[in-house]
Amino acid sequence: WNRMYQHLVDFKKEHDHWMVPIRTWVIEEDDDGGTSQKNLSTWVSRQRIANRDGSLKEERKKLLEDIGFIFKIDQFSSSQRQWDEM
């Protein structure tokens, strides 16, 4: 979780927004020294869902809140993101 959180922080620094495009892949190092690709957008969506259904751990929610993460995306923003990705 912490590594993906850091990827999110890096994304925000680079793009100055939280609207992670669907096809945003990050490289993760495995514990055995290998690498794998993870989808940052999927991870972000899971954090929003976990917050909405109450399953997001408080310490994780606080970390996300402390960096200004937006949990609720309004309809316009979602539509704009789909348009921008075309």
Secondary structure as UniProt FT lines:
FT   HELIX           2..15
FT   TURN            22..23
FT   STRAND          25..29
FT   TURN            31..32
FT   STRAND          35..39
FT   HELIX           40..53
FT   HELIX           58..66
FT   TURN            67..68
FT   HELIX           75..84
//
